[in-house]
Amino acid sequence: MESYIFEGVVTALTSISHNGGQSHGINSKLRREKFMLPDGSAEEIPVISGNGLRGLLRDRGMLHMCRALGYGVDGDSGVVRGLSLPAFYFLFSGGALTSDAGRGLDVDRARSLRALIPLVGVFGGALGNMIMPGKVKIHKMIPICTETAHLLPEKFGPNGRSQSIWEHLQEEMYTRKDDEKNEHFRQLVEPEARKLLETKARVKKAKQEEGKPQSDTGQHQQMMYYVETFAAGTEFYWKIVLDDVTDVEFESFLVTLAEFSKRPYVGGKSAVGLGEVAVRFENWLRIDSRLQSETTAVDVPVGTKYATHLRDRAADIRSALDEIG
């Protein structure tokens, strides 16, 4: 078994939104953490959480594995092979502990699951009354800026381009319009509902002519809001550590990174173009959607041990997953 460290720089190719539950009315703020500065003062700095990144990578890796095992919809026959909910939660969310002694998981069973499903060894999981710790440590993405420079490895520091974090932040405005006001679209609404909307519109117009205030008929659909984001071009320091992984586990994680490279988005609102990133791990690994089509988005050759394992042990893995219920 060997240990590996992935360490490098993440560059925002588009602005990034990563909400931490902080909002002020229609303003959504980035997730913040307190950092102690060299002068002893403290400041809250926006950071992309390791928990969110870990969950993102876990989902990508498990989805690839499930498809390789035949789960999902068969494109030819249309037949659906599905997981039980406990098995689904175990793979994608890490599972959950139970106090039911009869549903305990002994050490041999845990060892068997780790051997059958390499990504369980990598990311861990909980089943029955036992927690199986994972071997991967996904660190936070820390913006490279004046406020964090003293905490980063020197080679990944600002390198003379020191800027405050506040130079990297912005507020983006978004709107959602009320399409029921559009006469072309309104024809798609069923007659009874359309008649009600038109009646409300006439009442509104009449009250406006009388000088009385009247709320918009589509007020609940129309809004304007603001999202705080990291600006495109912002750089982050990111570190991933794999502790004592087998060759198959290491390859399963490389495949996970390859799956991430197909859709390299972090944070929220990717549907409207936010969150695309490029990753350069020092010396040997790159994830970048801008790479030429004749190259691979992950420029490390992935071996065949993991693919062979999934092919040869597919029946055993499916059987083990069927037992999780």
Buried (B, 14 or more C-beta within 10 A) or exposed (E): EEEBEBBBBBBBBBBBBBBBEEBEEEEBBBBBEEBEBEEEEEBBBBBBBBEBBBBBBBBBBBBBBBEBBEBBEEEEEEEEEEBEEBBBBBBBBBBEEBEEEEEEBEEEBBEEBBBBBBBBBBBBBBBBBBBBEBBBEBBBBBBBBBBBBEEBEEEBBBEEEEBEBEEBBEEBEEEEEBBBBEEEEBEEBEEEEBEEBEEBBEEBEEEEEEEEEBEEBBEEEBEEBBBBBBBBEBBBBBBBBBBEBBBBBBBBBBBBBBBBBEEBBBBBBBEEEBBBBBBBBEEEBBBBBEBEEEEEBBEBEBBEBBBEBBEEBEEEBBEBBEEBE
